[in-house]
Amino acid sequence: MQKTKKFQALALASLLLLAACGEVEDTRPGQPVKTRQTAFKEIIKTFEPMGVMLREKRYDADKFLALATQLVERREAPWAHFGPDTNYPPTKATDKVWREPEQFERERQAFFVATDALLVAAQRKDKAPTQVESAYQAVYETCQNCHKPFKSR
């Protein structure tokens, strides 16, 4: 009986701790961290379906072009929200964003160049998506090149 009560108390304490470990809320004026995180999520919602289409060999040139166009339209949204006073929880950005702003800018520009190239490839509407696949991979690599040094977790 005593072991059961201890176990129940331990289980309850664990649940309370887990509940307290929720995502930190951005309470700063304008919520710059939350705003940029939301903007990145919108980019992913556009980019990932293109990858699925290519991986599953279900390439639809018109749909892909619409997604590539949306990606270019959404790509600007997060960057203005990396101000000097935005390095606080719930950010997932590393300190390098602010310590190495020139490199961060180079990675951002590489992303823009790659998304421009992806849009151009999508506009060709080739039946065989080999150029689109290469352009998609280039965008993916720019994302990874930025995430590795500038994003935690």
N, C-alpha and C positions, 0 to 999 in steps of 0.2 A: 504494500500500500504506500509506504513512504517513498519507494523508488518511483512509483507512478506519479506522485505529486511533484517530485523533483524533476522528472522528465517533462511533465506538463508545464512547470514553471520555466524550465529551460527553453522549451519550444515556444512559449509565449514571449519570452525575452528575445529570442531569435527573430520572431516575426516582427516585434516592435522595432528592433534594430534595422531590419531590412526595410521596413516602412519609412524609417527616418533617413535612409540612404537614398532617397529619391533624387531626381535631377534638380540641381540648383537653379533657381529662377533668376532671370535677368531683371533686376528691378531698377536699373539705371534709366535716366530719361532717354526716351527714344529706343530703348532696348537694342543697342547696336549689336551685341553678341547674338541675341536671339534672331534679330533681323538678318544678319549674315548667315546664320545657320539655316534659317528658313529658305533663304535665297539659294544656298548650296543644295538643299533638298529638292528645290524646284529644278535645278540643273540636272540632278541625278534622275528625277522623274522623266526628264526628256531624253537623257543620254542612255540610260539603261535599256529602255525598250528597243533602241537601235541595236545594241549589243545582242539582245535576245534574238532579234530578227536575224542577225547575221549568224549567230551560233547555231540556231535551229534551222538554218537554211530556208527561212521563210521571208526572203527579201521581197519587199513591196516598194518599188521605186517611189511611188507617190507618197506613201506613208512615211518613208525614210526622209524624203525631202521636207515634208511638213515638220518632222521632228528636228531635222538639222536646222531648219529656219527658226524654230522655237528655241533651240539651244543658243543660237547666235543672239536672239532677242533677249534671252535671260542671262547671258554670261556676264554682263556688267554689274548686275545687282549686288553681289556680296562685297565687292572690293572697297567701296566708299565707307564701309562700316568697320574697317581695320584702323581706326584712329589710334593716336598715341595713348589714350586713356581707356582702351578697350581690352586690356590684358587682365581679365578677371574672370572668375568662375561665373558662368558655365562654359567658358571658352575651351576649345580643344586645340587652339593654336598654341604653338610652342613660343618661347621667348625669342627664337630666331626671327620671327616675323618682324619684330621691332629692333632687334640687334643687327639684322642683315637686310635692311629694306631694299637695297639695290638688287640683291639676289632674288628677293621675293617679287620685285617688280619684273625682273627678267623672266621668272617662271610664269607670271601672269601674262606677260606679252607672248610668251611661247604658246600658252593656252589659246590666246586670241588668234594667233597665226594658224594654229592647228585647226581651230573651229572654222576659220575662214576657208581653209583647204577642204575640210569635210563638207562644207556647204557647196563649194564649187563641184566637188566630186558627186554629191547628191543631185545637183542640178543637171548633170549629164544624163541621169536616168538610164545608165547602162543596164542591160539585161543581166550580165554577169557582174556581180558586185565586187570584183577584185580591187578596183581603185577605191571604192567606198570602204572596203575592209581595211585597206592600208591607211586610209585617212582616219578611220575610226580608231585604229590602233595607235596612231600618232596622237590623237586627242587623249586617249587613255594613258599613254605614256607621260604626257604633260601633267595629267592629274597626279600620277604616281610620283613624278619628279618633284612636285610641289608638296605632296602629302608627306613624303619621307622626312624631309627636314623641318617642315613647317606645321605639321599636324600631329598631335599626340593621340595615342590609342589607335 
